[in-house]
C-alpha cells in the first residue's frame, strides 16, 4: 500500500503498519536529504529569521518560493527585510522581482552538475551543448559567495567526487559518466523495527468543500509555465490546455447549480481565488481537485497571467499544503471557455467497439482480430510493399498510462508547431498524435483506459483518392505520406480520414507567424534539421518518423548490411514500452508476432482501411465482490 502526500503522518503510520502485516516488499531508507549529516531547515525557519532581522544576505538559488510557498508565509513581503538579496534562476520570475539582484543561470542541459535520485543514488550530469547565453551554473555561483575565484563547473564536480574516486580517479570518473550513476551511492536501508498501530485522529466531516491541490501533470509546480509545448499538452483526463480548472463530480456540480465554464470564487481561511469549474468523472462528491502552477505573473512571454489559469497557491497554507478544507464556493456572473483538445462525448455501445477490453478470466479463450481485410472496399486491392519493407506499429493499451510523453516527443522530433490558446479555441490543434480516453463505467465508477492515436498508415487510405493533386500518396514501404510542395490545402483528405489524425496549417505557425516569442532565433535552433518546417496552407500528419527510417537505411547501405531496428520518437519516449514499431516483411520481427496476440485488434476494422497501426486490448480483472465491478 502507498499513502498519498496529502495524508497526515498518522495515516502514513497506518500504511506502514498494514504493509508489515502484508509482508510487502518495502524497503525503508535513510532520508536522502539528510545524508552526510545535513539537516535542512524549512521555509518557516527562514520567515522567522527574516522577521527577526537576522538575515544579512539572502541567496535564493534556482527556486521560486515567492510563487510556490504557502500563501500565509507572505515571502515577498518578508524578503524585503533582508539587507541584501539575490536570486539566481532561468527566468526573471516572481522571486527575482522580490530580490535586489537577479543572476541568469545556465540551463541544466548546458552545465556540469551532480544530483541524487529519490533513493539517494548519485548521477553525474554532463552538458549536452555549450551555453547559449552568458550565464553560470549554481555550482559556479556558490563559491563566489565564499570569496573563492571563479571556477568551472566541470572542475568543481570533479573536486567534489575526487575522494570517492580513489587512486584511479580518471578511470572511476569515466566509468561513472558512462554508466550515468555512481555505484553503491544509494541511501542505506534502515530497520525501523516492528511498527505499532498508531492512534488515529478522529475523522470529522468538514463543512463546505474539500479541495485537493495537486502538481499539474504538465507544468508540475509552475516551473514549466513558460514552456509552450507543455502549456499546449492536454491533461490526461480532462484534455484541458492553456489553463486549469476546479474539477467537480457531475453530482456535486449539479447540486451546486454549476456547469463547466462557470467561474466561482473559492474562499478558505480569509483567502480566495477565482477559478472556472470543469466536470470530471472519478472525482468524489464533496471534493474538488485543482492543479498548481498556473496564474503566474512573471513566468515569461508564454506563461504570464493574461487569463492562463488560476493561482491555486493562493489557498495553500503551512498547516495544510495539499488539502484545503471548508472551502466556500460562490458562483460569479462570469464564464470562461475551457480550452480542450477533445470534448466529452457519450455514444451508447461505441466504447466496446472502439476500445477493446478483455477480462483476465476470458483471455485464454480470446482470439486476435484482424485489420478488416474481409470487409468489402471500393479501393483497389493492396499490391504489397514494392521496396521490401512493411512498416507497422502495435500499441498496447493495457500498458499506456496516458502520460503524453509520446505527444511531446513527436512534437519535438517533427517540428510540430504550437498554435496558442486562440487557435485551440477554434479547434485548430496541431499534434500529430493524440491520446484518447475511453470510459466504459459510470461517472461515479469510471472504467477508463487510454488509446494513443497516430496516423494509421492505412493500406486502403481514404485520404489518398480524394486529393486532387496527389499530395497524399503511398510509398513502396507502406507509408502514407504527405507531399508538402504539392498540397494546395483543399482539406479533402482531412474530411475523408475516419481517424481524424490530419492537421492543417491555417497560419504559418512555424513559418513567419509564430505564437508569442516562438519565432526567436534560439527557438529556431531547436528544430530538427531532418524534418521539413511546413508552411501556411499545408496539410501535415504522422510519418512514422520517416527521417529515422531514412537514416537507418543510409547507415545500412554505407556499412553494407541489412537495416536494423528503427525506433520512432513516440516509441523511444514511452516509459511503459506500450508502443512497438517494426518491419512486418522481416522474418521473425516482433511486430508480426504481436499481430498474432489474442488481444490484437484494429481501430474501426469494419471500414477495411487495413491500418498498419493496430492495438492490443486493455485487460481487466474485475472483483465480483465490488458492486462497481458487478455492474
C-alpha positions in Angstrom: 0.0 0.0 0.0 1.1 3.6 -0.7 0.0 6.6 1.3 -0.6 9.8 -0.6 1.3 13.0 0.3 -1.9 14.8 1.3 -2.5 12.4 4.2 -1.3 13.3 7.8 1.5 11.4 9.5 -0.9 9.1 11.4 -2.2 7.7 8.1 1.3 7.1 6.8 2.0 5.2 10.0 -1.1 3.1 9.5 0.0 2.3 5.9 3.4 1.2 7.3 1.7 -1.0 9.8 -0.5 -2.6 7.1 2.5 -3.2 4.9 4.2 -5.0 7.7 1.2 -7.3 8.2 1.1 -8.0 4.4 4.9 -8.6 4.4 5.0 -6.2 1.5 8.4 -5.8 -0.2 9.0 -2.3 1.0 12.5 -1.0 2.0 12.8 1.9 4.4 15.8 4.1 3.6 17.5 7.0 5.3 16.2 10.3 4.1 18.5 11.2 1.1 18.4 14.9 2.0 20.0 14.1 5.4 22.9 12.0 4.0 26.3 13.1 5.5 24.6 14.7 8.5 22.8 17.5 6.7 19.5 18.6 8.3 17.7 21.1 6.0 15.7 23.9 7.5 12.3 24.9 6.4 10.8 28.0 4.7 9.1 28.8 8.0 12.5 29.0 9.7 13.6 31.4 7.0 10.5 33.5 7.5 11.1 33.7 11.2 14.8 34.7 10.6 13.7 37.5 8.2 11.2 38.7 10.8 14.0 38.9 13.4 16.1 40.9 11.0 19.0 38.4 11.4 19.4 37.8 7.6 22.1 40.0 6.2 22.5 38.2 2.9 19.8 36.0 1.3 20.7 34.0 -1.8 17.9 32.1 -3.5 19.4 29.6 -5.9 17.2 28.0 -8.6 13.8 28.1 -6.9 10.8 30.4 -7.0 9.5 30.4 -3.4 7.6 33.6 -3.8 5.3 31.9 -6.3 5.2 28.4 -4.7 5.4 28.9 -0.9 2.3 28.8 1.2 0.3 32.0 1.0 0.3 32.6 4.7 4.1 32.9 4.7 3.9 36.1 2.5 7.5 35.6 1.5 7.6 38.5 -1.0 7.0 41.0 1.9 9.4 39.2 4.2 12.3 39.0 1.7 12.3 42.8 1.5 13.5 42.8 5.1 16.8 41.2 4.2 19.7 43.7 3.9 20.9 42.1 0.6 19.1 39.6 -1.5 20.0 37.9 -4.8 18.1 35.4 -6.9 19.7 33.0 -9.5 17.3 31.4 -12.0 16.5 30.7 -15.6 13.8 33.4 -15.7 13.1 36.8 -14.1 10.3 35.2 -12.1 8.3 36.3 -9.1 11.2 35.7 -6.7 13.5 37.6 -9.0 11.1 40.6 -8.7 11.2 40.5 -4.9 15.0 40.4 -4.6 17.6 43.2 -5.1 19.5 41.3 -7.8 18.8 38.6 -10.3 21.6 36.4 -11.8 20.9 34.4 -15.0 21.5 30.7 -14.7 22.7 28.3 -17.4 20.2 25.6 -18.2 20.7 22.1 -16.6 21.4 20.8 -20.1 24.2 23.4 -20.5 26.2 22.7 -17.3 28.1 20.1 -15.3 26.4 19.0 -12.1 25.5 16.1 -9.9 22.2 15.1 -8.4 20.6 12.4 -6.2 17.5 10.4 -7.1 14.7 9.8 -4.6 16.5 6.7 -3.3 19.8 8.6 -2.8 21.6 7.3 -5.9 24.1 9.9 -7.3 24.2 10.8 -11.0 26.9 12.9 -12.7 25.3 15.4 -15.2 27.1 16.2 -18.4 26.1 19.2 -20.6 24.5 18.5 -23.9 25.5 21.8 -25.5 27.6 24.9 -24.9 25.7 27.7 -23.0 23.6 29.8 -25.4 23.9 32.8 -23.2 26.4 34.2 -20.8 25.1 32.6 -17.6 26.6 30.5 -14.9 25.6 27.3 -13.1 24.7 27.1 -9.4 28.0 25.3 -8.8 29.9 28.2 -10.3 27.9 30.9 -8.4 28.1 29.3 -4.9 32.0 29.6 -4.5 31.8 33.3 -5.3 29.9 33.9 -2.0 32.9 32.4 -0.1 35.4 34.7 -1.8 36.8 31.9 -4.0 37.9 32.8 -7.5 35.7 31.8 -10.4 36.0 28.0 -11.1 34.4 26.0 -13.9 31.5 23.7 -13.1 33.5 20.7 -14.5 36.4 21.3 -12.1 34.0 21.7 -9.1 32.1 18.5 -9.8 35.4 16.6 -10.2 36.7 18.1 -7.0 33.6 17.0 -5.1 34.0 13.4 -6.0 37.7 13.1 -6.2 38.0 11.4 -2.8 35.3 8.9 -3.7 37.1 8.0 -6.9 40.2 6.8 -5.1 43.7 6.3 -6.6 42.4 5.6 -10.1 40.1 8.7 -10.2 40.2 9.1 -14.0 39.1 5.5 -14.6 36.4 5.9 -11.9 35.2 9.2 -13.4 34.9 7.8 -16.9 33.1 4.7 -15.7 30.6 6.9 -13.8 30.0 9.1 -16.8 29.5 6.0 -19.0 27.1 4.3 -16.5 25.2 7.5 -15.6 25.3 6.7 -11.9 27.8 6.4 -9.1 27.8 2.8 -8.0 26.7 2.0 -4.4 25.6 5.6 -3.7 22.0 4.9 -2.8 20.8 5.7 0.7 21.3 2.9 3.2 18.4 0.7 4.1 17.4 1.1 7.7 15.5 -1.2 10.1 12.6 0.8 11.6 11.7 -2.0 13.9 8.2 -3.6 14.3 5.7 -0.9 13.5 3.0 -0.1 16.1 -0.6 0.6 15.2 -0.9 4.4 15.6 -3.7 6.2 17.3 -5.7 7.6 14.5 -7.2 11.1 14.8 -11.0 11.4 15.0 -12.4 12.0 11.5 -14.6 15.0 11.4 -16.8 15.9 8.5 -15.6 19.2 7.3 -18.2 21.8 6.3 -18.1 23.1 2.8 -16.0 21.7 0.0 -12.6 20.0 0.5 -10.2 20.9 -2.3 -7.2 18.7 -3.1 -4.3 20.5 -4.6 -2.1 18.6 -7.0 1.0 19.3 -9.0 -0.1 19.8 -12.6 0.6 16.8 -14.9 2.1 19.2 -17.5 3.5 22.3 -15.6 4.3 20.5 -12.3 4.5 23.2 -9.7 4.6 26.0 -12.3 8.3 25.8 -13.1 7.4 24.9 -16.7 4.8 27.5 -17.1 6.9 29.3 -19.8 7.2 26.1 -21.9 4.7 26.3 -24.8 4.9 22.6 -25.5 3.7 21.8 -22.0 1.0 24.6 -21.9 -0.5 23.0 -25.1 -0.1 19.4 -23.9 -3.5 18.0 -23.0 -4.1 16.9 -19.4 -4.6 13.1 -19.4 -8.2 13.1 -18.2 -9.8 16.4 -18.9 -7.8 17.2 -22.1 -7.6 20.8 -20.9 -4.8 23.0 -22.2 -3.7 26.6 -21.5 -5.2 26.7 -18.1 -6.5 24.9 -15.1 -10.0 24.5 -13.6 -11.6 23.2 -10.4 -12.7 19.7 -11.1 -16.0 18.6 -9.6 -18.1 15.4 -10.0 -21.2 15.6 -12.0 -23.4 15.1 -9.0 -21.5 17.8 -7.0 -21.8 20.3 -9.8 -25.5 19.6 -10.3 -26.1 20.1 -6.5 -24.4 23.5 -6.6 -26.1 24.6 -9.8 -22.7 24.8 -11.7 -21.8 23.9 -15.2 -18.5 23.6 -17.0 -17.0 27.0 -17.6 -18.8 28.8 -14.7 -16.3 30.9 -12.7 -16.6 30.6 -9.0 -14.9 32.3 -6.1 -13.3 29.7 -3.8 -12.7 31.1 -0.3 -10.9 29.5 2.7 -9.2 30.9 5.7 -9.7 34.5 4.6 -8.1 34.0 1.2 -9.9 33.5 -2.1 -9.3 32.9 -5.8 -11.5 32.9 -8.9 -11.4 29.7 -10.9 -13.5 28.1 -13.6 -15.3 24.8 -13.0 -14.8 21.7 -15.0 -17.0 18.5 -14.6 -14.8 15.3 -14.4 -15.5 11.7 -13.8 -13.8 10.0 -10.9 -13.9 12.9 -8.5 -15.6 12.1 -5.2 -18.7 14.1 -4.0 -17.8 16.8 -1.6 -14.3 17.1 -3.1 -12.8 19.4 -5.7 -9.4 19.0 -7.4 -7.3 21.9 -8.5 -3.8 21.7 -10.0 -0.9 24.1 -9.2 1.3 26.1 -11.5 -1.0 28.5 -13.3 -1.9 32.1 -12.8 1.8 33.1 -12.9 2.6 36.9 -13.1 6.2 36.7 -14.1 6.6 33.3 -15.9 7.8 34.8 -19.2 6.3 35.6 -22.6 4.4 32.2 -22.7 3.2 31.7 -19.2 2.5 35.2 -17.9 -1.0 35.8 -16.5 -3.3 37.0 -19.3 -6.0 34.6 -18.2 -3.8 31.5 -18.3 -5.3 29.7 -15.3 -5.9 30.4 -11.7 -3.2 30.6 -9.0 -4.0 27.8 -6.7 -1.2 28.7 -4.3 -3.5 31.4 -3.0 -5.2 28.7 -1.0 -2.1 26.9 0.3 -1.2 27.2 4.0 1.7 25.8 6.0 -0.7 23.7 8.0 -2.4 22.1 5.0 -0.3 22.3 1.8 -2.3 19.7 -0.1 -5.8 19.6 1.3 -7.9 22.8 1.8 -11.0 22.1 3.9 -14.1 24.2 4.5 -13.9 25.9 1.1 -16.8 28.1 0.3 -17.8 28.3 -3.4 -19.7 31.3 -4.7 -20.8 31.4 -8.3 -19.9 34.6 -10.1 -21.6 36.1 -13.1 -18.7 35.3 -15.4 -18.0 32.2 -17.5 -14.8 31.1 -19.3 -14.3 28.7 -22.2 -12.5 25.6 -21.0 -9.9 25.0 -23.7 -9.8 21.3 -24.6 -8.3 19.4 -27.4 -11.2 16.9 -27.2 -14.7 17.1 -25.9 -16.5 14.6 -23.7 -18.9 12.5 -25.9 -21.3 9.8 -24.8 -22.2 7.2 -27.5 -24.1 4.2 -26.4 -22.2 1.0 -27.1 -19.3 2.6 -29.1 -16.7 2.2 -26.4 -16.7 -1.6 -26.6 -16.2 -1.4 -30.4 -13.5 1.3 -30.4 -11.6 0.3 -27.3 -11.4 -3.4 -26.8 -11.3 -4.6 -23.2 -10.9 -8.3 -22.1 -11.5 -9.7 -18.6 -8.4 -11.6 -17.4 -10.5 -14.7 -16.9 -11.5 -14.7 -20.6 -8.1 -14.1 -22.0 -7.3 -17.7 -22.6 -10.3 -18.1 -25.0 -9.8 -14.7 -26.7 -9.0 -14.6 -30.4 -6.9 -12.0 -32.3 -8.9 -9.7 -34.5 -7.7 -8.8 -38.0 -7.5 -5.4 -39.8 -10.8 -5.7 -41.7 -9.4 -7.4 -44.8 -12.5 -9.5 -45.1 -14.7 -6.4 -45.4 -15.8 -5.0 -48.9 -14.0 -2.0 -50.3 -14.3 0.3 -53.3 -10.5 0.9 -53.4 -8.1 -1.2 -55.4 -6.6 -4.2 -53.7 -3.4 -3.7 -51.9 -0.5 -4.7 -54.1 2.1 -5.2 -51.4 5.3 -3.4 -50.4 7.5 -3.0 -53.5 10.6 -1.8 -51.6 10.8 -4.9 -49.4 9.7 -3.3 -46.2 6.3 -3.1 -44.5 6.5 -0.8 -41.5 3.9 -1.2 -38.8 3.1 -0.2 -35.2 1.3 -2.0 -32.4 0.2 -0.1 -29.3 -0.6 -1.9 -26.0 -3.5 0.0 -24.5 -3.1 -2.0 -21.3 0.4 -0.6 -20.8 -0.5 3.0 -21.7 -0.8 5.3 -18.7 -1.9 8.4 -20.7 1.2 10.4 -19.7 1.5 12.3 -23.0 5.3 11.7 -23.3 4.7 10.3 -26.8 2.8 13.5 -27.7 5.6 15.9 -26.7 8.3 13.6 -28.1 6.5 13.6 -31.5 6.2 17.4 -31.3 9.9 17.8 -30.6 11.1 15.3 -33.3 8.8 16.5 -36.1 8.8 20.3 -35.6 5.1 20.3 -34.8 4.2 23.9 -34.1 2.4 25.5 -31.1 -0.7 27.4 -32.1 -1.7 29.1 -28.9 -4.9 29.4 -26.9 -6.8 31.4 -29.5 -6.3 28.8 -32.2 -7.1 25.9 -29.8 -10.4 27.6 -29.0 -11.2 27.3 -32.8 -10.4 23.6 -32.8 -7.1 24.0 -34.6 -4.8 21.8 -32.6 -1.6 20.5 -34.5 -0.4 17.4 -32.5 0.2 14.5 -34.9 -0.5 12.1 -32.1 -3.3 12.3 -29.6 -4.2 10.1 -26.6 -7.9 9.2 -26.5 -9.6 8.2 -23.2 -12.5 5.8 -23.2 -14.7 5.2 -20.1 -16.9 2.1 -20.0 -18.1 2.8 -16.5 -20.2 5.5 -14.9 -19.3 9.0 -13.8 -19.2 7.7 -10.2 -17.3 4.5 -11.0 -15.2 5.1 -14.2 -13.5 2.2 -16.0 -11.2 4.3 -18.2 -8.4 3.4 -20.5 -6.0 5.3 -22.8 -5.6 4.8 -26.5 -2.8 6.7 -28.4 -3.9 7.5 -32.0 -1.2 8.4 -34.5 -1.8 8.1 -38.3 -3.0 4.6 -39.1 -1.0 4.5 -42.4 -3.9 2.6 -44.0 -3.2 0.3 -46.9 -6.6 1.4 -48.2 -6.1 5.0 -47.2 -9.4 7.0 -47.6 -7.3 10.3 -47.7 -5.5 9.4 -50.9 -8.2 9.1 -53.7 -9.8 12.4 -52.7 -6.7 14.6 -53.1 -7.0 16.4 -56.4 -3.2 17.0 -56.7 -1.9 13.6 -55.4 -0.3 15.2 -52.3 -1.5 12.3 -50.2 0.3 9.2 -51.5 1.6 5.7 -50.6 5.2 4.8 -50.9 6.7 1.4 -51.6 7.2 0.6 -47.9 3.5 1.0 -46.9 3.8 4.5 -45.6 1.0 7.0 -46.2 2.9 10.2 -46.9 2.1 13.9 -47.5 4.0 15.7 -50.3 4.1 19.3 -48.9 5.0 21.1 -52.0 2.1 19.6 -53.9 -0.5 20.3 -51.3 -2.9 23.2 -52.2 -4.9 23.0 -48.9 -8.3 21.7 -50.1 -8.5 19.7 -46.8 -10.5 16.9 -48.6 -8.1 14.4 -47.1 -8.8 15.7 -43.6 -12.5 15.4 -44.1 -12.2 11.8 -45.5 -9.9 10.5 -42.8 -12.1 8.4 -40.4 -9.5 8.6 -37.7 -9.2 12.4 -37.7 -5.4 12.5 -37.5 -4.5 15.1 -40.2 -3.7 18.7 -39.3 -3.9 21.8 -41.3 -1.7 24.9 -41.1 -4.2 27.7 -41.1 -1.3 30.1 -40.5 2.4 29.9 -40.8 2.7 28.8 -37.2 6.4 27.8 -37.8 7.0 29.9 -40.8 6.6 33.6 -40.2 3.5 33.7 -38.0 4.6 32.1 -34.7 2.8 32.2 -31.4 4.3 34.7 -28.8 8.1 34.6 -28.9 8.4 31.2 -30.6 10.0 32.9 -33.7 13.1 33.8 -31.8 16.4 32.6 -33.2 17.1 30.3 -30.2 13.8 28.6 -30.7 14.5 28.1 -34.4 17.7 26.3 -33.4 15.7 23.8 -31.5 14.0 22.4 -34.7 15.0 19.1 -36.2 17.0 19.8 -39.4 16.0 16.4 -40.8 12.3 17.4 -40.9 10.7 20.0 -43.2 9.1 23.0 -41.5 5.7 23.3 -43.0 4.2 26.5 -44.5 0.8 28.0 -44.3 -2.0 26.2 -46.2 -0.3 22.8 -46.0 -1.7 19.6 -44.5 0.6 17.5 -42.2 0.4 14.3 -40.2 2.4 11.5 -38.6 5.0 10.0 -40.9 6.2 7.1 -38.7 9.3 9.2 -38.3 10.4 8.6 -41.9 13.6 10.6 -41.3 14.7 7.9 -38.8 13.8 5.2 -41.3 15.9 7.0 -43.9 18.8 7.5 -41.5 18.9 3.8 -40.7 18.6 2.9 -44.5 21.6 5.2 -45.3 23.7 3.7 -42.5 22.9 0.2 -43.6 23.9 1.0 -47.2 27.1 2.6 -46.1 28.0 -0.3 -43.9 26.9 -3.0 -46.4 24.4 -4.6 -44.0 20.7 -5.2 -43.6 18.6 -2.5 -42.0 18.5 -2.7 -38.2 15.6 -1.8 -36.0 14.1 1.7 -36.2 12.7 3.4 -33.1 10.2 6.2 -33.6 10.1 9.3 -31.4 6.9 8.3 -29.6 8.3 4.7 -29.0 11.5 6.0 -27.6 9.8 8.3 -25.1 7.2 5.8 -23.8 8.0 4.9 -20.2 6.0 1.7 -20.2 7.0 0.5 -23.7 3.4 0.5 -24.8 4.4 1.4 -28.4 6.2 -1.1 -30.6 7.4 -0.4 -34.2 8.9 -2.7 -36.8 9.0 -4.3 -40.2 6.3 -6.8 -41.0 8.3 -8.0 -44.0 11.3 -9.0 -41.9 11.2 -12.7 -40.8 11.0 -13.0 -37.0 10.2 -9.4 -36.4 8.4 -8.9 -33.0 5.8 -6.7 -34.6 4.4 -9.6 -36.7 4.2 -11.8 -33.6 2.2 -9.1 -31.7 -0.4 -9.1 -34.5 -1.0 -12.8 -33.6 -1.6 -11.9 -30.0 -5.0 -12.9 -28.7 -5.5 -9.2 -27.6 -4.8 -7.8 -31.1 -7.4 -5.6 -32.8 -7.6 -2.7 -35.3 -9.4 0.6 -34.8 -12.6 0.6 -36.9 -11.7 -2.5 -38.7 -15.2 -2.6 -40.3 -14.1 0.2 -42.7 -11.5 -2.1 -44.3 -8.9 0.6 -44.3 -6.3 -2.1 -43.4 -4.4 0.1 -40.9 -0.7 -0.5 -40.2 -1.2 0.9 -36.7 -3.0 -1.6 -34.6 -3.6 -2.3 -30.9 -3.5 -4.8 -28.0 -6.7 -4.8 -25.9 -6.9 -3.4 -22.4 -7.0 -6.1 -19.7 -9.5 -6.0 -16.8 -9.6 -8.1 -13.6 -13.0 -7.3 -12.0 -13.7 -8.2 -8.4 -17.2 -9.7 -8.1 -17.4 -8.6 -4.5 -17.4 -4.9 -5.6 -20.7 -3.5 -6.8 -18.9 -1.3 -9.3 -17.3 -4.3 -11.0 -20.5 -6.3 -10.9 -22.2 -3.5 -12.8 
